[in-house]
């Protein structure tokens, strides 16, 4: 391998050293110079106006990556210089910096040239406190990642902190990513990647805010390279390579602080960033080598991994039970449901999303506890023991980020579920981490784009919900002659709403859950709360209760009745006037309410509220409000809010917000009744 690479390099040297003179290129100076802090830097006002955003801010964040020659190979050298202002005590955490380092097969990226300084304005002069580069705090994140941390000294309110460091990497495929947006404002963020003509990289940008600069220019390139005698091509020699390179440059300026909004996945799916994958090399100009990672290679590696594929061939701790279920349930669907219930009863999820085992599967069974891989690989193994065709399904949870299907990198995944092929049902997805999750359901945290089967086929599957989020509320109320409004209410939670309610009960208690329900009403008085169908996962979970609304003026001629407040209204989460990012609900949502009111003798309705029908474009949803007199003494009000899609674009946000606003206005309308 090394000999082949070195022969290509000799050809490269011949090609590049014979190239003609380069034309003059424009020189773009760095946007920041370390140590160049003046009193005026302390007076500049923050970019953002909202007080929550100005705990700290990046004044400048500048990074560069370049590829240089080394001994018998090339290296990636990443340099970063950043300057921040700490405006409040709440921003002190920004004075601690975490630097991730990649490691593999005993080799790790190296951090060097670390320097830092904290600047404070004292009597009109800038005082400096230098960072002591030792000791650094180092920790292992996982088997391929380390993290080095350091904290800037003498940080106060209105301090400016500045740091700079270099990362040298022998992993040529690991060209550094860059993040432009943060949860604090950024005045200037710039990243430059200089790539010599003999390497090709794919760049992928994420996010929604626009770049101030996004350009690719040709720049001169030169580096030294040492070929040692161990290559077998003669004595050790130094070579100077010169030629051309592409410089990719991105700039964002005056970036507001990123703020999470309702119905988002992880912020990293929305923050502006750039990522790279090594695509290929061409050291002669005529001999391109595809170096793109292959999913097939990744699956082969996983099959041979002791903490993944090989674990599935170990003796199955639930083999006897699985064989018994195979005999008891000849129907594959019923058998699969029984195996799922068996694993759900046998082990408990510890809340850690992982794709690799933390322990042998038998140990997981003995401890009755494990991470997502422990639980769901045990599920896959047990399904196979029961004669069913099961495969691990790799995915990324909603709080981990969307998977880029064009970039075969295992770190994109953080969770493993199970896939089952049944007759007439080729793609049944299942998960044993939640005790009451039915066959065919994934937890809501897993509904995130696509997952991939961990087999030689490597087929991608959409992670779509098999049910909606459904809430159905009914109230049967009657009004007394003294104006007391009371009656019974039933709140039903179906689909993913029911799964979420059961999870909340499981993580606390029935009493705590009912206590939280009872606090939803301010003026009403709830009593006699009870749960219905708690253990029947195929039925909606229901809460039944009695409600009463006292009246302080029993002799009044008119009564204003907030009927829909009796049924705990649908939420209105879209308060922001504008939204840059998509809305990701996870699944369609549906909220239905039906209130029936019986009036006493000698009472009548002053005027029924107006009916209303609204619809979003392209079948995105609808809202209906209907009030009717069933009899002279009986009034019925029904509402239905349907959000028919899982995802809404930023362009659809205005309509989504408006339909919620108008629904909220109708919910708030009073029914006016009077004495005859």
N, C-alpha and C positions, 0 to 999 in steps of 0.2 A: 504493500500500500504506500509506504513512505518512498520507496524507489520510484514507483509510478508517478507520485506527486512531484518528486524532485525533477524527473525528466520533463514533466510539463512545465516546471518552473524554469528549466534551462531554455526551453523554447520561448517562454514568456520574456526572459531577459533578452534574448536575441531580437524579439519583436519590438519590445519597448525601447531598447537602447538605440534602435535604428530609426525611431520616429523622428520626424522633423521638429523644428522649433515650434513651441506653442504660441498662439496669439495672446495678446494681453487680455487679462480677465479683470472684471471689476472686483475690487477688494471691499468686503463688507466687514467693518470693524465690529468687535464684540460689543454688546449693549451694556456691559458692566465690566468694571475693573476693580479687582479685590482691593479693599482698603481705601477706596476713594469715597469717603463719607464726609459730608459737610454739614454745618449747622442747619442749612436750608432744608436738608432731607427730613429734619424732625418737624418742620412746620407744614409740610404738604398735607392736605386734607385727604382722608380716605376716599376711595372710589365710590363705595356704596354709601347710601344715606340711611339705611336701616341700621339701628343700633346693634342688633344682634349679629350683624355681619362684620363689624369693625373691631372685634376682639384682637385681631391681628390681620396683617395683609402682606402679600408678597410685593415688594417693590420691584424686584427683578428675579427671574429664575431662568438661567441660561445653561443649556447642555449641549455637548458635542460628542459625536461618536466618529471614530476613524479606524481604519484597518492598517496595521503596520506589520512589517516583517520582523521575525524573531528567528530562533534557531530551528530550522527545518519546518517551520510552520508560520502562519500568520496569527495575529492577535487583534482583538477588538479593544480599543482604549476609549473609555468613556470619561468625560470630565464634566463636572457640574459646579457652578458657582451660583449661590442664591443669597438674596438679601431680603430680610423681612423686618417689618416694624411690629412690635408687640404693643398694642394700644391699651389693653386692659389686663387685669390679673387673670381673667378667664382665658386669655390667650397664651398663658405661660406654657401650656403643653406644646405649642408650636416651636418652643426653644429646644425641644428634644427631637432629634432627627433619627429616623430609621433608614438604614441602607441595606437593601436586599442583595445577597450574593448567591450565585448559582454554584452548585457542587455536584460532581458526578464521578464515580469510580475513584475516589480518593483525591481527586483534583478539585480545586475551588478557585473561584475568582478572587482577586487580591485587591484590597483597599489600600491606597497609599496617598501620599501628598495631602493628608488631611490637615487643614488649618481653619481656624475660626476666630471670630472676634465679636465681642459685644460692645456697642457704642452707647454711651449715655451723655446727654447734654448737661454740663455742669458750669454754671456761671458764664454761659455763652460759648463755652469751649467743649470740644468733643473729647471725652475721656474713653480710653480703650481698656478692655480686659480680654486678654488672649485665652483661647481654648487650650487646655492641656490635653493633648491627643491621647494620653494614656491616663488611666485605664479606659478601655472601651468595653461596653457590655455586649457580649456575643451570646446568641442563642440559636438552637437548631429549630427551624420551623417545621420542616419535614425532611425526607431523605434526600431531596434535591435542592433545598434552600436553607441558607443561613441568614441571620439578620444581625447587623452590627448597629448599635445605638450609641449616641453621645448627646450630652446636654450642654448647652451654651451657658457660660458662667455669668454671674452678676446681672441677671435679667430683672428689670423693673418695668413698671408702666412707662410707655413711650421709649423703651429701648429699641435700638436697631441691632439685629443680629445678622451676622454674615458668616457663611462657611463655604468651603471649597474642598473637593476631593476628587480622586481618580480611581476608577475601577479598571483593572487590566484582566482580560478574559482570554483564555486559550480556546474557549468555545465559540468558534467563528459563526455558528448558527445563532448565537444569543446576542444579536445586536439590540442594544438597550431600547426599551420602550420609553415613552415620555407622556406625562400627564400635564395638560395645560390648565385644567380647571380644578379648583379645590373648594372646600367649604368656607374659605375666606376669600376676599377679593384679590385679584392679581392685576397689577399694573402692566407688567410686561412678562411674557413667557415665550421663550424662543428655543427651538431645537434644530440642530444641524447634523446631518449624517452624511459623511463623505465616503463614497463607495468606489473603489478602483474599478477600472474597466473589466477586470478579469473575474469579478464576482457580480452576481445578480441577486437582488432581494425583492420580495414582495412587501409592499407597505400597505397597511390597512388602518384607516382612520375611523374612530368612533366619535359619537357626539353630534350635537346639533347647532351649537353656536358657530358663527362664521370665523374663518381665519382672516387676520389682517394681511398676512403675507403667506402665500403657498407657492413655492417656485422650485424649479430644478435648473441648475446651471452647471456648466462644465468648468472645472478648476484644474490647475496643475496638481500632479500627484508625484510624490517621491517617497521612498523608504529604503532602509538598509535591510539586508537579508543575509543570514549566515547559514551556509550549507556545511554541516559538520562531516568529518571523515566517516562517520558511521553509516552514511547513506550508501557507501560502496562505490561512489563515483569519483574517487580521488581524494586528495587531501582537503582539509577544511579550508573554506574560502568565504570571504565577504563579498557581497554584491550590492550594487546600488541600482534600485529600480526607479525609473522615472517614466511618466506618461501622463494620462489624463484620468480624471475621476468625475463622477457625478456628485454634486452636493445638493442634497434635498434640504430645504429650509422651510420651516413653519413658524409663524409668529401670531400670537394673540395678544391683544392689549386691552386694558380697561375692562377686564373680565369680572362681572359681578360674582359674589359668593354663590356657590351652588347650594340650592335649598331643595330638599326632598319634598315632593308633593304626594298627595294621595294616589294610590294605585300605581306605584312604580316598582320595578325590580331593583336590583342593586344600583347604587349611584354610578358605578363604573360603566354601566350600560349607556349612561346619558352624558357623563362628563367627556369633554373633548380630549382625545388621546390618540397616539399613533403607535402602531405595533408592526413588527417585522418578522418575516420568515425567509430563511436562506432558500433561494430558488435554484441556483446552479452556479457553475464556474466554467470559464473558457480561458485557458492559459495560452492558447495559440491563435485565437481568432477564428479557428475553423473546427474546434473540437469541444462543443458544449456538452457539459455533464449535468444532468438533472440531479440536484441534491435535495429536492423537495421531499419532506417527510411523507411517508405513505401510511395510510390507515392500516393497510395489510400488515406492515411491519410492526405497527403498534399492537395489533391484536395478537400477532405471533408472540411478541414479548410478554403480553399479559397471560397468554395460555401457559407459558413456562414459569410464570412467577409463583413462588411458594405462597404468597399472600393473596393470590387471586385464582388463576386457572387451575393450578395443581391442587389447591385446597379442595376443589370440587371432586377430585378423584380419591380423596382420603376416605377412610371408613366413615359411613354416615351414622351419626348418633341417633337419628330418628328412622333408621332403615326398617326396623320391625314394625313400627306404627304405620309407616308409608305402605308397606306390603299389605298390612291388614286393611288399610283404606282402599287399596287397589282391588281387593276381593269384595269389599263391602259396597263400593260404588263403581259399577261397570260403566256408568255414564261419565265421560271425561270431565265435563263441566262440573258436575256434582263432586267428583273426586278432587278436582283442583280446588274447589271451595273448601272442602274438608281438610285438605293439606294446608291451605292458607290459615284456616282457623287453628290447626294443630300448632303451626309455628308461632302464630300470634299468642297462643296460650303458653308456649314453652319458653319464649325469650322476650325480654323487654328492651326497647330502644333507649340508649343513654343520651340521645340528643346530639350525637356527633356525626355529621355527614362525612362519609369517607368512601373511597373506592378500594382501599386495601384493608385486609383483615388486621385486627389488633391482636388476635390470638387464634389458635386452631379452632375449627368449628366445634369440636367436641368440648373444648373449654368454654366456648360460648354457651353451649347447651347446659353444661354443668353449673355455670355461674348464673344462667338465666338472664344474661345482660350482655349487650354489645353495641358497637356502632352500626351505621347503616350497612356497611359491607358484611359485618359479622351476621347480622340478622337476615339480610336478603340473599346472601350467598348460601346460607343455610336453607333458605326457602327454595332456591334453585336446586340445590342438591337433593332436598326431600321430594320435590316435584319429580325429579328424574327417577328417584328410587320408587316412586309410585307409578312409573311407566308413562310419564308425561314429558313432552318435548319442551324443556325450559332452557332459557338462555339469559345470562346477565345483561342488563340494560344500563349503559353508562349515560349519565346526564349531569347537568349543572343546575343546581337549585336556584330559585329566584333571587336569593340574596348573594349568589356567587357570580352571576352574570351569564349572558348569552354565549353560546358556543359558536365559534367561527368554523363552519364545516370545511372550509378550504385550508385550515391550518391544523394538521395532525399533531397536536400537542396534548399529552395526557393531563397536564395541569389545568386544562380547560374544564375538566370534569371534577366533581367533588362528591358524587353520590352514585350508588348502584341500586337499581330496582330489579324487577324480574319481568321477563317476557315469556309468554306461553302461546304455542300454536295449538289450537283446538279445531276439531272438524267444523267447517263453515265459519270459523272465527280465527283467522290466521294471526291476528295481532291483539292478544289479550294482555294488558299490562297489569301488574299487581305488585303489592308492597306489604310487608308484614310488620313494619315499624309502628303502625297504629293499630291497637287491638280491635277496633270496630270498623276497620276499612274493608268494604266488600270486594269481592272478586271483580276485576275490571276497573278499579279506581286507583289513582295515584294520589298521594297527599297534595294539597294545594301548593306546597312549597316546591313540588316537582313539575308544575305546569309552566314550563319555561322553554319555549322554542322546540328543539328537536333533541332526541336521544339516539344513541347508536348501539346496535347489537354488538356485543363483544364476542364475535365469532369471525370465521374466515370471510363471510359475506359482508360483514360490516355495514348492514343496511340501516339507513337513517329513518326514524319514525317520528311523526309529529306527536308532541305531548299534549294532546287535546283532552279537555274534560269530558267525562262521560255523563255528567249531570250538571245542572245549573245551580246557582245560589238562589234558593227559593224561600221567601217568607210570606206566610199567609196569616192574616190577623182577622179575627171576628169578634164583635162585641154585641151583646144583646142588653140594651139599657132601657130603663123606664124612668119617667119623671114623676115625682110625687106632687100633689097639689101645693106643697110648700116649697117647691123648686129644688128638692134633693134629687140629684141624678145618680143612679146606681144601677149595678147589673153585673153580668159575668163577661169575662174576656178570655179568649183562647189565642195564644201565640204559637204558631207552628213553624218549624224550621226544617226544610227539606233539602235534599241534595247536599251541596257543600256547606250550606248554612247549618244543616243538621250535624254534619261531621265536625264543624268548628265548635258548635255548642257542646257536643259530647266531649270534645277535647278539653274545653274549658272546665267542664264538670270533673273530668278525669284528673286534671292537674290541680284541682282544689277540692271541692266537695259539693254535694247537692245543696247544702245549706248556704255556702258561700255564693254559689251561682244564683240561687233564688234571691239571696240578699241583694246582689247586684241588680237583678231584674227589678226588684221592688223600689230601688232608688231612681228609676227612670222617670217617675212621675213626681212633679213638684206639688201641684195643688190637689191631685187625686190621692185617695187613701186606699192602697192595695191591701188585701187580706186573703187568707186561705190559699196561699200559693202552693201548687203541687206540680210535679213532673209526670208526664204521660209518655209511654213508649220509649223509655230511656235505653233499654237494651235491644230494641227491635230496630236494627240499623237500616232495614229496608223501608221503614215507615218514618214519617217526619217526627222529630222530637217536639213535644208540645208542653207548654206551660199554661196551666189553667189557674185563674184567680178571680176574685171579686174586687170590684172597684166602686168607690163612691166619691162624689164631689159635693161637699156641703154648700149650702146657700145661706148667705148672711141676711138676705132681704126676702123673707117668705111671702110678704104681701105685695111684692112688685107686680106690675101689670105686664112687663116684658121680661123675658129670660133669654140670656145669650149663652148658648150651649156650645162648648168646644168639643164636639163629638169625636173628631178624628184624633184628638190627643189621647183618647182612651185606648188607642190601639198601638201606641209606640211607633211613631211615623218613620217612613223611610229616610235614610240619612241624606244630607246635602253636603257632600265633601268638597265640592268644587267652588271654593270661595274666591280664588284668585281670578281677576278679570281676564288675564291672558296666561297662556301656557305655551312654553317652548317645546315641551317634551310630550311624547305619546302617553295615552292613558292605557294601562294594562290591568284589566279587571281580573284576569286569570280565567274567568268563565262568564257566560251571560248571567245577568241578575234579573230577578223578578220579585216585585213587592206588590201584594194584593191586600186590600183592606175592605171589610164589609161591616158596616155599623147599622144596626136596626134599633130604632127608638120608638117606644110606645108612650103616647101622651095620656094624661089623665082626662076624665070628662071635663068639658067646658074649656079645654085648651085647643088652640089651633096654631098652625104655622103662619107666621107673618108673611114670609116670602121664602121660597126655596132658593138655595144658591144656584147660580147658572152652571149648566153642564159645560164640559170642556173636553176637546179631543186634540191632541198634539202628536206629531210624528216627526222623527228625525229623517234626514235624507238617506236614500239607499238602504232602506230597511234597517237602519241603525237602532231603532227603538220607538216606543210610543208611550204616551200617558193619556189616561182617560179618567174623568171625574163625572159621576152621574148621581144626581139626587132625585128621588122620586117619592110620591105619596102612594104607598101600597094600599092603604085605607085612610079615611079621614084622621084616624088616630095613630097610624103607623107610618114612619118615615124611614127610608133606607138610603144610605149613602155608600157608594162603592167607588174605589179608586184602584187603578192598576198602573204601575210604572214598570215598563219592560226595557231593559238594555240588552239588545239582541246579539251584541258582538262581545268578544273578549278584548279586542284592541280597538282604540280610536286614535286617529292621527291628530297632530296639533291643529290641523285645519278643521277638524270636526269638533274641537273642544268648545267653541262658542255655542254651537247648537246643544251639546251635551250639558253645558252649564245653564243655558237658558231653560231647558226642559226641567231641570232640577229646581231652578228658581221659581218657575211658574207652578210647579207641583207644590213647592213649599208654601206658596201664597194660597193655593186652594186648600191645603191642609189646615192653614191657620184661620180660614173663614168660619165664622160662627153661624149656627142655625138659630134664628130668632123665632121664638114662640110667644104667644100672648094668651091671656085669659079672654074668654069670649064675653 
